Structures are given as C-alpha cells and as structure tokens.
Amino acid sequence: MKKLAYHIFCMAFCLAIWSSCSKDEETIVDTETTEESVSSETLAINQWIKENMELYYYWNTKLPDIDETKEADSFDYFDQLLYTTEDKWSWITDDYASLAAEFSGSQYVMGFDATPTWTSEAQTAICFFVNYVYPGSAAEEAGLLRGDIILKLNNQTITLDNYTDLYTDDAYSVQLADITSGALVLNGKSYSLVAKQTTTDPSIYHTVLDVDGKSVGYLVYVEFVAGDDDKFLTTLDNIFTEFKTSGVTDLVVDFRYNPGGEIDAATYLAAAIAPASVVSAGSTLVKMNYNSDMQAYLESSSRYDDYLTFTFPENATNINMTNVYFLTTSGTASACELVMIGLAPYMNVIQIGESTYGKYTGAWVLPDDNEEWCMVPIVMKYSNIEGYTDFVDGLTPDYEIDDYPWLGYQFGDVNDPMLAKAIELISGTVTIASTKSALISPFKKAALATPKDLKQNLFVPVDQSLPALK
C-alpha cells in the first residue's frame, strides 16, 4: 500500500481520510481559563477531535455539547461524543504507528489469529481456538496449527484479569489442550513463541480442487490489505492467474476470519471474480452516503464522483465467474460484506456458514500532525447498486453451518463442513461432511476484545487536495 502520508478513507469498515491536527500555539487554549489538570497537549487533541467530529461524523447533528477545555482524558472525551444508539464502531488510539505497520503488511507479531472462548458455563476462564497461522510467522515456526486449543499462557489459567496482558505480550509459551468428554484437558504440548517481524499476506492459502471433473478454485483470504507497493495485490494476481490457467468453473472464497480492510483490495478482488462484462463496463460496486453537509459538498462537483461511487476496476486476471461461494462467520465484516453485496446484483453469490457481523458504515482514519494519535469515526454508510444497506443483523447465509475450528480440519480439507457444503452444491452430490451443521458446541465464544477487533476496516485512497468544508 502507498505511504500512509496520503489521505485514505476507512469504512466500517472504516474508510479513512488523513486529516491534520494543528498543534501550533494559535490553537492552544489558554490554560489559565481551563481546569488545571488539563494540559495544553490534551487541549490540542480535544480540539482536533471536536473539529473533525463536527465536520465529518455521520451523526454530527447528534453530537452532545461538551466543553472540551475541561476534559482531561481525550479517550473519554471522544467516547462521550459518540452517538451510541447507532454507532458501535468509532474508536481512537494514541498508537498510530501500529496501525500504519498493519497497512504496510509487515508487522511485529506472533502471527496467528484465535477466538477467545469460555472454558465452562461459569465463564471464569478463557481458552483460545486457533483459526489460522501466517506462513513464516513465529507461531508457524513453533508448530502452532489451525484447530489447536490454547488452554494456558505461560502455564497460567487465562482469565478476564490477565488475558489482555498475556495474549498481547511479545513472548510467551502456550499450553495446548484436547476436548475429552466435552471438557478441555491439557495434552502435554507446549510451544514457546517470540514475536518477530512478519509479512502478513492475507492470501494465506489457495488450491484448485477437482470436484467431479470440475476445477474449483479455493482461496482463504483473511484481511483486505494491499501492502507496500501493492505487493499483496500481486499475490492475488498470481493466484487468479493460476485459477484461470486451471480453468476453474467455480470459486470458493473463505472469509471466515476476515474483519475487513482496504477498498483498493476489495475492489480488486471483486473485479477478479465478477463476470468479465461487468468489469469491462466499469459497473458500480458500491455507493457512499455521508452526513448532509458532506454529501451536498461532494455532490456539488463531478470531480468528487469517486468519493460517492466505487466501480469495478480493470483486472487482467479476471476469471469471469457466474457463481461464487463465500464461507462466513460472525467475524466476517465490513469489506467482506461490501464485496458480497456489491457482487450480488451481477452474479450468483452463495453464502455458507454463519451470519456476518453487519458493518455497513464507513469511517475516516484521522491521524494528528505528529502521527501519534489517530481517531476512526464513522462518516458514511455504503450500499450496493440496488440500494441495499443497513443489514444490522449481518448477511444471512443461504446455508447455515456453524464454524468449529477445533475439529482440526486444515484449509482445503474436503471434510471441513463449510467447504464440503460448497462442494456438494457444485457437484450435486451430498457428502457426510456437509451435513454436520447440527453439531452442538460445548463452548461459548467470549465477547472479549482482541487486537483483531480493531481491524474491521476498509481503507480507500483519497485526493489530498480535497478542500475542507469550512
């Protein structure tokens, strides 16, 4: 991806625009007129928050009247401004560098994704079910696999009090467990992990399956990230060239653990999949709607059309599909949902799995001048060409199958119930694996934040010359 100094939208996804926080002396409120506990630096941050929220926030008419000069905690100030009746997604951080590293596609991480889950009905302890591992990561080198169950970290029981510190540390050991008679029992496996710089290419697995003589492409895509110099789009090029060369007739895209990402990557993937006639015509993928002032401003000139409508870009590796099968869970969000509803008017989109997260809004990522703080407020909603939006309960699957990563099926295993269902629909032959949707889980996902929960974003390049509204 291009250097983050340029403006980008973030959609709720989170469509991001880089805005500045002027911190020179002219913007600093006289501290003698404010509470002694409010520093000049905090006042500058608060003013930056207020100005941008008033200008860009989708619900800017709902902003409460709060005196920013008396708010000593900028995190609390930002949270107080949110219209929580509808806004579940806006957030702020003082660690912009970490977000920038994610955009680049090279991060200092362990390199695995896992779902926090209660170990019992009493909800006193937590385990982690491993969803996937990045190739070349510390987690892969240690031996961690999809389906592994982490019952302890550093030989400690994982609880509400310690899970954040343990899980986000740069070095720890993991103790694994098996499910025995519905209970988690340590199996003696323990791996030591130390975070390292990792290339986080989101195309973590692909293959071509032979399904009764048909070539079926299968892609596991875990985040919409273009990477520095669009290196991860080149990966998609290579994969779809392989699919085209293999003569794939159907495509399965595994979005189960994908929280979203950049719209550049989203439009690119959509254009690789869609019917060739749709792509060559530059048809509309999605439309954007902002607060009334911003909407009127962008509609005032045709030069801002690209802010309002995103079309299918040209893509030389397009495989001209009529049918595409998406595997989804409740963690499938934002850019995934945009691709799915954007494609639906033009081809057969078949959804298998669980209802998606339901993120139909957009936000702009706004770092300050020092690139230390960064806020991500909702600024828009998106819809497909037919006007479909506001799917508050997510996108409902055509075929409902729950996701159980602890079953241990690796990506591409035709016994994986979700993939098996797609194969059944393609071949017309019912398989035993595809009927396993009636499994009862003895465990309940814990509604706890992990680093991935802040990644349900979609980022869109924006012209830096866009004038301010005031």
N, C-alpha and C positions, 0 to 999 in steps of 0.2 A: 504494500500500500504506500501511497505517497506520504511524504513527511507530514507530520501532524500539525505543522505550522499553517497548513491551508485549512480553509473552513470545511467542516463536514457536518451533515445532519445526523441525528441519531433517532431512529424510530423504535420504539417501544417494545418494543423495538428500541431503538432510540435514535432518531435522526439527529445528527449533530451539527451545530454551527459553531465555529470558533469565534468567540467574541472576546473583547478585552475588558479588563478591569483596570481602570485608570487609578493609579495609586500615587499620583503626584500630590504635592501639597495643597493644590486648589481643591481637591476632592475630600480632603480630610476635615471632618467636623471638629470644631473647636472642643477639645476635651474638657475645657472648663465648664461647658454647658451640659455635659453628659455625666452619667454615673462614673465615679472614679474607677470602677472595676472594668470599664470598657476601654480597651487600648485603642490607639489610633489605627493599628493594623486591623483589628477586628471591625472597627467602624468602616474602614475601606472595603473590607469583604462584604459587610452587611449592605453597604450602598450599592456595590456591584450586584449583589443578589437582587435587591429591590428593583433596580433599574431594568435589569434583564427580565425579571419575572413580570413586571408591568408591561413590558414591550412584547414579549414572546409567549408567555404562558398561555396555554389553550384556554384555561379558565381564568383569564386575567380580570374579568369582571367580578370574580368571587374572592379576590384577594382581601384578607382582613386588614384593618387599619392598625398596624403595629408600628410603634416608634423604634426604628432600627438603631437609634443612637443609645438606646437603653438595653440593648440585647448583648450580653457579654459572651454568649455562645452562638457562633454562626451556624452550627449544625442545628441547634434548637430553633433559631430564628427561621431558617429555611423550612424546617418541618412545620412550623406554625403557619406558614403561608399556604401550605398545600390544601387544595380542595379535596379532602379525603373521601367525600361522598362518592366520587368517581375516580379520583387519581390514586392508583395503587403503586405507581411506578417511579415517580420522580425521586431523585436522590442526589446527594452531594458528597464529595470526598476532598480531603486535603492531600491525596496521593495521586496526582495526575500522572506521575511517571509510570506507575504500574499499568494504568490504562493505555498509555502510549506504547508501552512494551508489548501489550497484547495486540495492538494494531499492527505492529511490525512483524508479528509471527515468530518472535523469538523471546521466550520468557524463562525466568529463573524459577523453575517449578519442579515438583516431584514427577508430574507427567501422567497423572491418572485422574479419572472422574469417578465419583462414588455417591451413592444416595444414602443419606443418614436415615436410619430406621430404628424404631424402638425394639428392644430385645424381648419385651414382655408387655402384657396389658397394663402392668403397673407403671410403665413409662418412667422408670428410674435409671435406665441405662440405654446406651445407644451403640449400634454397630453400623458399619458401612458396607454396602453391597457395591462391589466394583463394577462399573458399567463398561468402561473401556480404558485402555492404556495407550499412550502415544508411542509409536515406534521410536526407538533410540533414546527413550527417557530413562531417568533413574529407576522408575517403577518397573519398566520392562527389563532393564538390566538386573534388577534384584530378583525377578521371577514372578512378579505380580501379574495375574491374569483376569480377564473378564470373568465374572462369576465368583471370584474369591470373596470371602466374607471376613472383614476385619472386625474382630471382636474386642481387641485391646490395642492401645497405642502405648509404647514404652512400658508394656506389661501392666498398664493401668486400666481399670474399668473406665469407659468413656461415659461421661455424664453431662448434664446441662452446664455445670460449673466449669468443666475443663475442656469440652470438645473443641471450642474455637482455638484455644491456645495450642492444644495438641495437634490438631489437624492442619493448622497453618504454619507450624514450625518448619524450619529449614532442614531439620534432621530428626528422625525418629525411627523406631522399629515398629513393625506391625505384627500382631499375633492373629493367626487365622483360625477359623472355626468351620465345622461342618454342621449340617442340620441333622440331628438324630432324634427320631420320635417327636418331631415338632419343636425340639429345643436346640439351642446353639451350644455346641461343645467344642472346646479348643482341640485342634487336631495335631498340635506339636510343630506346625510350620511357623517360622518367624523370619522376617526379612528386615534388614536394615536399609533405610533409604536416606540419601542425602541429596537435596535439591541441586539441580545444575541447569545451565543454560540449555534450553531445549527448543528445537524447531517444532512448532505446534501446527503443522499442516493439517487442516481439518478433514482432508480426504484420507481417513486412516485405514480404509480397507476397500478393495473393489475386486470383482471377479466376473467372469462370464459363465453362467450356469447352462448346462444342456438340459432342457426340460422337454422331453418327448420330441426331440429333434429341433426344438426352437432354441435359439440363443437368447438368453435373458441376462441383461446387464444388472449387476447389483453393486450399489455404492453406499458406503457408510460415511456420512458427512456430518461432522459434529459441531461446526460453527461456520458462520459466513465471514471469512476473513480473506482478503486478497493478499496480504503480506507485502513486505517491501518489494518494490518494483513488480508488483502483481505476480510474485513467484508462485503463489498458490492457485492463481487462475491458470498458469501454465500447467500445473499439475492436473487441473480439470481438463485442459486441452488434451493432454496425453491420455487421460483415462477415456474421454469420449472419442478420441481417435481410435483407441483400441476397441471400444464398443462398436464404432462404425465399421472398422475393418472386420470385426467378428460377425457383422450382420445382425446385430441384436434386433429382435422384433418387439420386445417388451422391456421395460425398465422398472426396477425396484430401487427406491431411494430410502435409505434408513435414516430417519430424522429423530429417532427415539430420544437422543440425548443432546439435541441441538437447541440451544437457547436463542439463537438469532445471530445477527452480525451486520456486515456492511451491505448496503443495497447494491453496490457495484458487483459484489459476489452473487447476490440474489438474482439480479437481472441477468448476469452471465450464465448462471446455472439454468434459469428458466429458458433462456434463449438456446441453450444446448439441448433442451428436452422438447420444446414445443414443435408443433408442425412447421415445416420449413416455410410454408406460405405465410404463416403468422409472423415469423421472424423477418422474412424479406419485406413484408408490408410495413414493418415498424409499428405494429399494433400496440395499443395501450395495455400495459401490465397492471398498473395501479394509478390512482389519483389521490392527491393530498388535499386536506381541508384544514385551515388554520383558524386562529381567532379572527373575529370580524375585521379588525383593523388590518391585520397582516394579510388576510385573504383579499381585501379590497386593494391593498397596496400591490400585491403580486399580480392581481388581475388587471392592474392599470396599464400594463405594457406587455406586449408579446415577448419581450426579451426575458421575461420571468417565467415563461411557459414550462421550462424544465424544473421549476420548483413545484409545479402543480401537477404534472403528469410525467410518469416514468414509462417508457416504451421498451419493447424487446430490442436489444441492440443486435447488430450483426454478429454472427458467431459461425466461424468456418467449420467448427466441429459439431454443428447441429446434427442430431441423429433422427430427426423427423418422426417423433413418436405420435401414435394415436392414443395409446394407453400408458399411464404411469401409475405406479403403486407406491404410496407413501406409508411407511411404518412410523407410528406416532405414540407418544405417551403424554402424560400431563406436563412433562417438562419441555415438550416441543412448543416453541414460542416464536413470536414476532416474525423475523424474516422467513422462517419456515412457513408460517401461516400466510404470509404475503405471497410467497411462491405458489402455494397450493390454491388460494382463492384467485390469484392472478391467472393461473393456467386454466382453471375450471371452465371459463366460458369458451375455450378454444379446443378442448380435448377431454378425454375421459380420465378424470382424476379419481382414483380409488384409494380410500383411506382405510388402513388396517391397524388396529391396536386400541389405544385409549383416546379419549377426548383430549384435545390440545389445551394449552394454557389459557389462551384467549387474550391476545395482546394486539389490539387493532389501533393503537395510538402511536404517536411519534413524539420524540423529544430531541432537543438540541443539546449536544455536549458543549459546555461553555467553560473553557479554562480561563483563568485570570492571566494578567500580563506576565506574572512571574512563573506561570505554568506550574504552580504548586496546588492551588485549589481547582476544582472542576465540578460544576453542577450539571445535572442532566434532567431538566424539567420537561414535562410533556408540553409539546407545542402544536401537535396536529393529530388528526385521525386519517387513516388511509382506507380506501375502498377499491374493489375491482371495477372493471369497465361497466358492470351491471349495477354498481352502487352498493354492493354487499359489504357491510361493515358491522361494527357493534356486536360481534359474536362474544358476548360477555362470558358465556359458559364454555368457550372454546369451540373448535370444529369437531363435530360428532363423527366418529368413524362409521364407515359403511359396514365394516365387520369388526365387532368388538372382541378384542383379545387382550387380556392383561399381560403386562410385562413382568417376567420373573427372571432377572439376570442370574440369580443364584442357581438356576437349573444348569448353568455351566456351558451352555451352547455358545461356541465361539462364532464370530461373524462369518456368514457364508454356510453354516451348518444347516442343511435342509430339514433337520429335525427341530430347529427353532420354530415354535408355533406360529409366530408372525410371518416369518419368511415362508414357512410351509403353506400358510393360507394363500399368500400371493402366488406360489407355485401351483396350488390347487386351482385358483381362478384362471391362471394362464393355460394350464394343461387340461382342465376339466375333470381331473382325477382327484377324488377325495383321499387325503392321506391321514394317517392316525395322528401325526404331529399337529395337523391343522385343527384338530378337534379339541385340543387341550385348553380351550378358553374357559372351561368350567373349574379349573384349579382354584382352590381356596388358599389364600395366603395366610400363614400363621403370624405374619408380621405386618406392622402398620408403619408407613413412611412417617418420619418425624418432620414436622413443618419447621425446620431449622435452616437458617441461612448458611450457605457455604459460599466460597469465592465465586462459584458459577452463577449464583443467583443475581449477581450484579452484571451479568453478561448478556441479558436478554435484550440485545440491542441490534439495530440495523443502521449502518452509517452511510451517508450519501454525500459525495463531493459537492461543494457549493462555491460559487464565484465570490472571491474576496471583495469584489467591487460592489457588491450589493449594498446600496445605501441604507442607512438607518431610517427608521420611521420618524424620528424626531431629532 
